[in-house]
Amino acid sequence: MARNEFLIFRILQLIKRLSTQFVEERRLLRELERESGGEYTTETVLEQLDYMGRTGLIRSVQAARNQRGYALDWAGYDYLDAA
């Protein structure tokens, strides 16, 4: 998997804009598809989300039974502040 800095930045911005505590995965995927015009596949976005979780940019949240959400972690806030 190649790291896509532009996609990572867009995801972080979306999470920050859409969430009070976290954003459900389905909503995040839907909003990213709408804003990018389908530029990224679901598989590509999920790979980037996995990478972002491993590096501490975001944290995974159990939103409900069988539903995952994402919230910014400290490194994600730092990433956005530096941009």
Secondary structure, 3 states (H helix, E strand, C coil): CCCCHHHHHHHHHHHHHHCCCCEEHHHHHHHHHHHHCCCCCHHHHHHHHHHHHHCCCEEEEEEECCEEEEEECHHHHHHHHHC
